[in-house]
Amino acid sequence: MKILITGGAGFIGSHLSERLVAEGHSVTVLDDLSTGRRENLASLSGHNRFRLVEGTILDPSLVQGLTDEADAIFHLAAAVGVKLIMDEPSRSILTNINGTENVLKAALKDRKLTFVASTSEVYGKATKFPFHEDDDLTIGATRNLRWSYASAKQLDEFLTLAYVREVGLPAVILRFFNTTGPRQTGRYGMVLPSFVQAALEGRPLMVHGSGEQSRCFGHVADVVEAMVRLMATPAARGQVFNVANDQEVTIRQLAETVIAMTGSSSEIRLVPYSDVYPEGFEDMARRLPDVSKLERTIGFRPRRPLAEIIADIVAEKRAARAA
């Protein structure tokens, strides 16, 4: 197949690109390199079934041309990371809504198989656990700009499902939960690579809030496995899936584990949210996905343990420090 990946120079996209090329597919990546990096795709440089196009999803004619050439689209391009969203909320909103609209409109022409990346953020402040794909969504007040990303992604989902219903677009929505692993950067607030880097350098691990908030971390290789299986599963079309590990850990426990696994002398330092983010930030106490629908549909769900995920990130960062 010929596959277009928007945001393919990013963390998840680069791993997906490698996997698809290895399986014999031809891959075109569209990325503006604002958060993605050419180095993420170094292993594919010069490959005759791979192409990187530097450009933006906000260019409708470019998106249409590349979509016309493709058999399937993975739309991963987005303004991501809590820090970026809080620092530049308008950019986040416009990129995530207008970019997705351009991709979906391009896919409509020939009803191309389309995968739209969404996020666990859409569950907002829901208190029913675990989160199921059909649960009601609870978003905070508009004055709290943290929720602009969740609202934009909700609109992406609504628009995608509207095209599924109205014109039969074969589309799948992927709700990612804290995907992590090699190549992820802590630059935009991603917690695990930030912790590992700090521990290796002997700096304090900055835990925001009380540290009792819990999350579930999934290995990028498992997430890519789920995406590839969904692509080959017609029954997935028109559906929404949580793509996640469901092993829960508090952020304080995560920091303690990173310190232990790196043998670091770093301390854990609690930092008030007000010292890190501008006014309008709220956090969620817990995020726990129900992944039974994913497993029923494709016979697989992310399961790699946290220790393995941390070990892979530590190995990558130690290699980079030694280079």
C-alpha positions as CSV (number, residue, x, y, z in Angstrom):
1,M,0.0,0.0,0.0
2,K,0.9,3.6,-0.4
3,I,0.5,5.3,3.0
4,L,0.6,9.0,3.9
5,I,1.5,9.9,7.5
6,T,1.0,13.5,8.6
7,G,3.3,14.3,11.4
8,G,5.4,11.3,10.5
9,A,8.7,12.9,11.6
10,G,7.3,13.0,15.2
11,F,7.7,10.5,17.9
12,I,4.9,8.0,17.1
13,G,4.9,8.8,13.4
14,S,8.6,8.0,12.9
15,H,8.2,4.6,14.6
16,L,5.1,3.9,12.5
17,S,7.0,4.9,9.3
18,E,9.7,2.4,10.0
19,R,7.3,-0.4,10.7
20,L,5.3,0.2,7.6
21,V,8.3,0.4,5.3
22,A,9.7,-2.8,6.9
23,E,6.5,-4.5,6.0
24,G,6.8,-3.5,2.3
25,H,4.6,-0.5,2.2
26,S,5.5,2.8,0.5
27,V,5.4,5.7,3.0
28,T,5.2,9.5,2.4
29,V,5.6,11.7,5.5
30,L,4.2,15.2,5.6
31,D,5.7,17.2,8.4
32,D,6.4,20.9,9.0
33,L,9.3,19.9,11.4
34,S,8.0,22.3,14.1
35,T,8.0,19.5,16.7
36,G,9.1,16.5,14.5
37,R,12.7,16.0,13.6
38,R,14.5,14.7,10.5
39,E,16.8,12.7,12.8
40,N,13.8,10.6,13.8
41,L,13.6,9.3,10.2
42,A,17.4,8.8,9.7
43,S,17.0,5.1,9.3
44,L,14.8,5.6,6.3
45,S,16.8,8.2,4.5
46,G,17.5,7.2,0.9
47,H,15.1,4.3,1.1
48,N,13.2,3.9,-2.3
49,R,9.9,3.4,-0.5
50,F,10.1,6.4,1.7
51,R,9.7,10.1,1.1
52,L,9.7,13.1,3.5
53,V,7.8,16.2,2.3
54,E,8.4,19.3,4.4
55,G,5.1,21.2,4.5
56,T,2.0,21.9,6.6
57,I,-1.4,20.2,7.0
58,L,-2.8,23.8,6.9
59,D,-2.0,23.8,3.1
60,P,-5.2,22.3,1.6
61,S,-3.7,21.8,-2.0
62,L,-0.6,20.1,-0.7
63,V,-2.7,17.8,1.6
64,Q,-5.0,17.0,-1.3
65,G,-2.2,16.1,-3.7
66,L,-0.5,13.8,-1.3
67,T,-3.8,12.2,-0.3
68,D,-4.6,11.5,-3.9
69,E,-1.4,9.5,-4.2
70,A,-2.2,7.4,-1.1
71,D,-4.2,4.3,-0.3
72,A,-4.5,5.1,3.4
73,I,-3.7,8.1,5.7
74,F,-2.6,8.2,9.3
75,H,-3.3,11.7,10.5
76,L,-0.9,12.2,13.4
77,A,0.1,15.9,12.9
78,A,-1.0,18.1,15.7
79,A,0.1,20.7,18.2
80,V,0.9,18.4,21.2
81,G,2.2,18.6,24.7
82,V,0.6,20.3,27.7
83,K,3.3,23.0,27.8
84,L,2.9,23.9,24.1
85,I,-0.9,24.0,24.5
86,M,-0.7,26.3,27.5
87,D,1.9,28.6,25.9
88,E,0.3,28.8,22.5
89,P,-3.4,27.9,22.8
90,S,-4.5,29.6,19.6
91,R,-1.9,27.7,17.6
92,S,-3.1,24.4,19.1
93,I,-6.8,25.1,18.3
94,L,-6.2,26.2,14.7
95,T,-3.7,23.5,13.9
96,N,-5.8,20.7,15.4
97,I,-9.1,21.7,13.9
98,N,-8.2,23.2,10.5
99,G,-5.5,20.6,9.8
100,T,-7.9,17.7,10.5
101,E,-10.5,19.4,8.3
102,N,-8.1,19.6,5.4
103,V,-7.1,15.9,5.8
104,L,-10.6,14.7,6.0
105,K,-11.8,16.7,3.1
106,A,-8.9,15.4,1.0
107,A,-9.8,11.8,2.0
108,L,-13.4,12.3,1.1
109,K,-12.7,12.6,-2.6
110,D,-12.0,8.9,-3.0
111,R,-13.1,7.7,0.4
112,K,-9.5,6.8,1.5
113,L,-9.0,4.8,4.6
114,T,-8.1,7.3,7.3
115,F,-6.9,7.1,10.8
116,V,-7.3,10.2,13.0
117,A,-5.2,10.6,16.1
118,S,-7.1,11.8,19.2
119,T,-6.2,11.8,22.8
120,S,-7.2,10.7,26.3
121,E,-7.6,14.5,27.0
122,V,-11.1,14.2,25.5
123,Y,-12.2,12.5,28.6
124,G,-11.5,15.7,30.5
125,K,-12.6,15.6,34.1
126,A,-14.6,12.4,33.9
127,T,-14.8,10.4,37.1
128,K,-16.1,7.1,35.8
129,F,-13.3,4.6,35.6
130,P,-12.0,3.0,33.5
131,F,-12.7,5.3,30.5
132,H,-14.8,3.6,27.9
133,E,-15.0,4.9,24.3
134,D,-18.8,5.5,24.6
135,D,-18.6,7.3,28.0
136,D,-19.8,10.9,28.4
137,L,-17.0,13.5,28.2
138,T,-16.6,16.2,30.9
139,I,-14.7,19.3,29.9
140,G,-13.7,22.1,32.2
141,A,-14.5,25.8,31.9
142,T,-13.4,27.8,28.8
143,R,-11.4,30.2,31.0
144,N,-9.1,27.2,31.7
145,L,-7.2,27.0,28.4
146,R,-5.9,23.6,29.2
147,W,-9.2,22.3,27.8
148,S,-8.8,23.9,24.4
149,Y,-6.8,20.9,23.2
150,A,-9.4,18.5,24.4
151,S,-12.2,20.5,22.8
152,A,-10.3,20.7,19.5
153,K,-9.8,17.0,19.5
154,Q,-13.4,16.4,20.3
155,L,-14.4,18.4,17.3
156,D,-11.9,16.4,15.2
157,E,-13.7,13.2,16.3
158,F,-17.2,14.7,15.7
159,L,-16.2,15.7,12.2
160,T,-14.6,12.4,11.4
161,L,-17.7,10.5,12.6
162,A,-20.0,12.8,10.7
163,Y,-18.2,11.9,7.5
164,V,-18.4,8.2,8.4
165,R,-22.2,8.5,8.8
166,E,-22.9,10.9,5.9
167,V,-20.7,9.5,3.1
168,G,-19.3,6.3,4.4
169,L,-15.7,7.5,4.9
170,P,-13.7,4.5,6.2
171,A,-12.2,6.2,9.2
172,V,-10.9,5.1,12.6
173,I,-10.3,7.3,15.6
174,L,-7.3,6.5,17.9
175,R,-7.4,7.8,21.4
176,F,-3.8,7.7,22.7
177,F,-2.9,7.6,26.4
178,N,0.6,8.6,27.4
179,T,2.5,6.8,24.7
180,T,6.2,6.9,25.4
181,G,9.5,5.3,24.5
182,P,12.7,6.0,22.5
183,R,12.8,9.3,20.5
184,Q,10.2,11.1,22.7
185,T,11.4,14.4,23.9
186,G,10.6,16.1,27.2
187,R,10.6,19.5,25.4
188,Y,6.9,19.9,25.4
189,G,6.1,18.5,28.9
190,M,6.3,14.8,28.3
191,V,7.0,13.5,31.8
192,L,8.9,10.2,31.4
193,P,11.8,11.4,29.1
194,S,12.1,14.5,31.3
195,F,12.5,12.4,34.4
196,V,15.0,10.1,32.8
197,Q,17.1,12.9,31.5
198,A,17.1,14.6,34.9
199,A,18.0,11.4,36.7
200,L,20.9,10.7,34.4
201,E,22.2,14.3,35.0
202,G,21.7,14.1,38.8
203,R,19.2,16.9,38.7
204,P,16.0,16.9,40.8
205,L,13.0,15.3,39.3
206,M,10.3,17.9,39.2
207,V,7.0,16.4,40.1
208,H,4.1,18.7,39.5
209,G,1.4,19.0,42.2
210,S,1.2,16.4,44.8
211,G,2.5,13.6,42.6
212,E,-0.5,11.4,43.5
213,Q,-2.1,11.9,40.1
214,S,-2.0,8.6,38.2
215,R,-1.4,7.8,34.5
216,C,-0.9,4.7,32.3
217,F,2.2,4.6,30.1
218,G,2.3,2.5,26.9
219,H,5.3,1.6,24.8
220,V,5.4,3.2,21.3
221,A,6.1,-0.3,19.8
222,D,2.9,-1.6,21.2
223,V,1.0,1.4,20.0
224,V,2.4,0.9,16.5
225,E,1.5,-2.8,16.6
226,A,-2.1,-1.8,17.4
227,M,-2.2,0.8,14.6
228,V,-0.9,-1.7,12.0
229,R,-3.5,-4.3,13.1
230,L,-6.3,-1.8,13.0
231,M,-5.3,-0.9,9.4
232,A,-5.8,-4.6,8.4
233,T,-9.1,-4.9,10.3
234,P,-12.2,-3.8,8.3
235,A,-14.4,-4.2,11.4
236,A,-12.5,-1.3,13.0
237,R,-13.8,1.3,10.5
238,G,-16.2,3.9,11.8
239,Q,-15.1,3.1,15.4
240,V,-13.2,4.9,18.2
241,F,-10.5,3.0,20.1
242,N,-8.5,3.6,23.3
243,V,-5.0,2.7,22.3
244,A,-3.2,2.4,25.6
245,N,-1.7,0.3,28.3
246,D,-3.9,0.1,31.4
247,Q,-1.2,-0.4,34.1
248,E,-1.6,2.6,36.4
249,V,1.2,4.4,38.3
250,T,1.3,7.7,40.2
251,I,3.7,10.3,39.0
252,R,5.6,10.2,42.3
253,Q,5.9,6.4,41.9
254,L,7.1,6.9,38.3
255,A,9.8,9.3,39.6
256,E,10.9,6.9,42.3
257,T,11.1,4.0,39.7
258,V,13.2,6.1,37.3
259,I,15.6,7.1,40.1
260,A,16.0,3.4,41.2
261,M,16.5,2.1,37.6
262,T,19.1,4.7,36.8
263,G,20.9,4.4,40.1
264,S,20.6,8.2,40.4
265,S,21.2,10.3,43.4
266,S,18.5,12.7,42.3
267,E,15.9,13.9,44.7
268,I,12.2,14.3,44.0
269,R,11.0,17.9,44.2
270,L,7.3,18.8,44.4
271,V,6.5,21.9,42.3
272,P,3.1,23.7,42.4
273,Y,1.4,23.9,39.1
274,S,1.3,27.7,39.3
275,D,5.1,27.7,39.1
276,V,5.1,25.7,35.9
277,Y,2.0,26.7,33.9
278,P,0.3,30.0,33.2
279,E,-3.2,30.8,34.6
280,G,-5.8,28.5,33.3
281,F,-4.3,25.1,34.0
282,E,-6.1,22.2,35.6
283,D,-4.9,18.6,36.0
284,M,-6.8,15.3,36.2
285,A,-6.3,13.1,39.3
286,R,-6.5,9.9,37.2
287,R,-6.6,8.5,33.7
288,L,-7.4,4.9,33.3
289,P,-8.5,3.5,29.9
290,D,-10.7,0.5,29.1
291,V,-8.9,-1.3,26.3
292,S,-11.2,-4.3,26.0
293,K,-12.8,-3.0,22.8
294,L,-9.3,-2.8,21.1
295,E,-8.4,-6.3,22.2
296,R,-11.8,-7.7,21.1
297,T,-11.3,-6.1,17.6
298,I,-7.7,-6.9,16.8
299,G,-6.7,-9.6,19.4
300,F,-4.0,-7.3,20.9
301,R,-3.6,-4.6,23.4
302,P,-0.4,-2.8,24.8
303,R,1.0,-4.7,27.7
304,R,4.7,-4.0,28.0
305,P,5.5,-3.3,31.6
306,L,6.7,0.1,32.8
307,A,10.1,-1.2,33.7
308,E,10.7,-2.2,30.1
309,I,9.5,1.2,28.8
310,I,11.8,3.0,31.2
311,A,14.8,0.8,30.4
312,D,14.4,1.5,26.7
313,I,14.4,5.3,27.3
314,V,17.4,5.1,29.7
315,A,19.4,3.0,27.1
316,E,18.7,5.6,24.4
317,K,19.6,8.6,26.5
318,R,22.8,6.9,27.9
319,A,23.8,6.1,24.3
320,A,23.2,9.7,23.3
321,R,25.3,11.0,26.2
322,A,28.2,8.6,25.3
323,A,28.2,9.6,21.6
